[in-house]
Amino acid sequence: MPGTGGDPGARERRPGVGDVAVVGGYGAVGRAVSLTLARRLGVRVVVAGRDERRAQDLARLAPEALIPRRFDVDRAEDVERLPEQAAVVVMCVERGNEAVARACLERGVHVVDVGASEPTLAAIERLGAVARHGGATAVLSVGLAPGLTNLLARRCVDRLPSATSVDVTVLLGLSGDHGPDSLRWTLENLAGPAAPSGPRRARVALPDFGVRTAYPFPFSDQHTLTRTLGIPVTTRVCFDSAAVTAALFGLRRAGVVRSLHRAGATRLLAAATSRLPLGGDRFVVHAAAGDGSGVATWAAVTGRQECRATGVLAAHVADLLLRRPPPAGVRHIDEVVDAAAFLPALRPYGLALQEGSSGGGRPWRDVIPSSRR
């Protein structure tokens, strides 16, 4: 099935072949991708993963639209056969991403990758020539951060062309649907020492949560957006529990998180934390752009259940590639969709867009004048 887009309803319906294949299609994010495509967007989906029983269990929820398939990203023969399964492949695991992307793009199959790590994104970015030669498109930074952060940052800069910097803040719910693996990823990133000359913590007004203290965090967006927007971008994080936020970053300053990581206890800490009722399931993704003269603009998306939100976003990007693919190449989400038109379509899923601006009155953010990181 070549990656030529068009109406999936007009596609030849071959047995065992879908419009979209979701690798890791029964996981926390993959499940949301699969069900959104099948139930809300009318797309036929191959649910691919190593555990065929889990894929079959999910397929029973929509037997006419979901096709279970065993797929092991570590098996070269599985990777080579994957492009035969669908016109678009969504990667919901962060393992073997470059190999899967290369196999698909070479054969004209589009790719959506929800990976969040800089090495994964950089590896697929290097496949630009492969994508153009194969006539396919890979869309990266599809999630909350990166993902919604990219869309909101670009939206702010579009509204304020004179912007000289962008600040991105993500508030995460501690009791959402992310599970211990996401918490472990967060803790592992906290284990690195803060650069002495790096950005400081900041007080940021977040919808539904008021003014909160957010701390510098190495989301991949700070690198991608700095490059694509051409201005400095700083990324920060906090949690819905202000007490947990202060405690975790206090432990980071004291070197405790780094010591736990070196001792191999990060996974155990993440598993224990995920079982404690420390917070809720709401999140906020916020971006603000300023031009240094007191003029600023901001945009934010609020919602619940971070993995579900990522899956919804990825499903709609996959549907876009299926129906109206952009020019071939490797692109980030903000280079493919227009936030002003795209984000309102996500409101039925509980993702609400809010925007505002200031003209030199009340500051849009207040960086705390402190040397503490």
Buried (B, 14 or more C-beta within 10 A) or exposed (E): BEBEBEEBEEBEEEEEBBBBBBBBBBBBBBBBBBBBBBBBBEBBBBBBBBEBEBBBEBBEEBEEBBBBBBBEBEEEEBBEEBBEBBBBBBBBBBEBBBBBBBBBBBBBBBBBBBBBBBEBBBBBBEBBEBBBEBBBBBBBBBBBBBBBBBBBBBBBBBBBEEBEBBBBBBBBBBBBBBBBBBBBBBBBBBBEEBEEEEBBBBEBBBBEBEEBBBBBBBBBBBBBBBEBBEBEBBBBBBBBBBEBBBEBBEBBBEEEBBEBBEEEBBBEBBBEBBEEEBBEBBBBBBBBBBBEEEBBBBBBBBBBBBBBBBBBBBBBBBBBBBBEBBEBBBBBBBBBBEBBEBBEEBEEBBBBBEBEBBEEEEEBBEBEEEEEB
